């Protein structure tokens, strides 16, 4: 069986949040939302992000953990990873948004690759950097060839 790793670099903007100041008492970071002028960006843009993911994700994680059932030719798992990009571009709070839909090891691999990545370009609001929750989908596909 041959493993094929397919990556999507579609940035999901729904539910993203900005924050100018620390959360107020009783509120989490995710309850404070303001319009964003420019979302957080991977240095070099979407193509650079795709190259980074292709270079750093290990396809054997998918082929070792995503099992093809009898007569099944391929299987796809899309990991949705979210993370905070702070005002200096540092990444924190990386998590899998859909853990019940993906194999745990595939989710762990996606989180590790995002965590070890470079600083991002922070989101801006009115020309000033703001904290931003970014969502990134990564598609793992295992095919029998």
C-alpha positions in Angstrom: 0.0 0.0 0.0 1.3 3.4 -0.9 0.6 6.5 1.2 -0.2 9.8 -0.4 -0.2 12.9 1.7 -2.3 15.7 0.3 -2.2 19.1 2.0 -4.7 21.8 1.8 -3.7 25.3 2.7 -7.1 26.8 2.9 -7.1 29.1 5.8 -10.5 29.0 7.6 -11.4 32.4 8.9 -14.7 31.7 10.5 -14.6 32.1 14.2 -11.2 33.9 14.3 -10.7 36.4 17.1 -8.6 39.5 17.8 -7.7 40.9 21.1 -6.1 44.2 21.9 -5.8 43.8 25.6 -5.9 41.0 28.2 -9.3 39.4 28.8 -11.6 41.1 31.3 -12.4 39.2 34.4 -14.7 36.3 33.7 -14.1 36.4 29.9 -11.9 34.2 27.9 -9.8 35.4 25.0 -12.3 33.9 22.6 -15.2 36.0 23.9 -13.6 39.3 22.8 -14.0 39.8 19.1 -13.3 42.9 16.9 -13.1 43.2 13.2 -9.7 42.5 11.7 -8.2 44.5 8.9 -5.6 41.9 8.0 -5.5 38.3 9.3 -2.3 36.6 10.5 -0.2 35.3 7.7 2.6 32.7 7.3 5.8 34.4 6.2 5.9 34.2 2.4 2.2 33.6 2.1 0.0 30.6 1.3 2.5 28.9 -1.1 5.3 29.1 1.5 2.9 27.6 4.1 2.1 24.7 1.7 5.8 24.1 1.0 6.6 24.2 4.8 3.8 21.7 5.5 4.9 19.4 2.7 8.5 19.5 3.9 7.8 18.9 7.5 4.7 16.6 7.8 5.6 13.0 7.9 3.4 11.0 5.5 4.2 7.7 7.3 2.1 9.0 10.2 -0.9 8.9 8.0 -0.1 5.6 6.3 0.7 3.9 9.7 -2.5 5.1 11.4 -5.2 5.6 8.8 -6.5 2.1 8.1 -8.1 1.2 4.8 -11.0 -1.1 5.2 -11.7 -4.0 2.8 -12.4 -2.8 -0.7 -11.6 0.8 0.3 -9.3 2.5 -2.1 -8.5 5.6 -0.1 -9.2 7.4 3.1 -9.1 11.1 3.9 -8.8 12.8 7.2 -8.8 16.6 7.5 -7.3 17.9 10.6 -8.4 21.4 11.6 -5.7 23.0 13.8 -6.2 26.3 15.6 -3.6 28.4 17.3 -3.1 31.9 18.6 -0.8 34.3 16.8 0.3 37.0 19.3 1.2 40.6 18.5 4.8 39.6 17.8 4.0 36.6 15.6 4.6 33.9 18.3 2.3 30.8 18.1 0.6 29.3 21.2 -2.4 27.3 22.3 -2.1 25.0 19.3 -5.0 22.4 19.3 -6.9 20.1 17.1 -10.5 21.4 16.6 -11.9 18.2 15.3 -10.3 15.4 17.4 -13.2 13.0 17.1 -12.9 13.0 13.3 -9.2 12.2 13.0 -6.8 9.6 14.3 -5.0 10.9 17.4 -1.5 10.4 15.9 -2.5 12.3 12.8 -3.7 15.2 14.9 -0.6 15.1 17.0 1.6 15.3 13.9 -0.3 18.4 12.6 0.0 20.1 16.0 3.8 19.4 16.2 4.4 20.8 12.7 2.5 24.0 13.5 4.2 24.4 16.9 7.7 24.1 15.5 7.1 26.5 12.6 8.4 30.0 12.2 6.9 33.1 13.6 3.8 34.3 11.7 3.1 37.9 10.6 0.6 39.1 13.2 -3.0 40.2 12.3 -3.6 43.9 12.3 -6.5 46.0 13.3 -6.4 49.7 12.4 -2.7 49.3 11.5 -1.8 47.8 14.9 -0.8 44.2 15.6 -3.4 42.2 17.5 -3.7 38.7 18.9 -5.5 36.4 16.5 -6.9 32.8 16.5 -5.9 31.2 13.2 -7.5 28.0 11.8 -5.7 25.8 9.4 -7.0 22.7 7.7 -4.5 19.9 6.7 -5.8 17.1 4.6 -4.2 13.7 5.0 -5.0 11.1 2.3 -4.0 7.5 2.2 -4.5 5.6 -1.1 -3.9 2.1 -2.1 -1.8 2.0 -5.3 
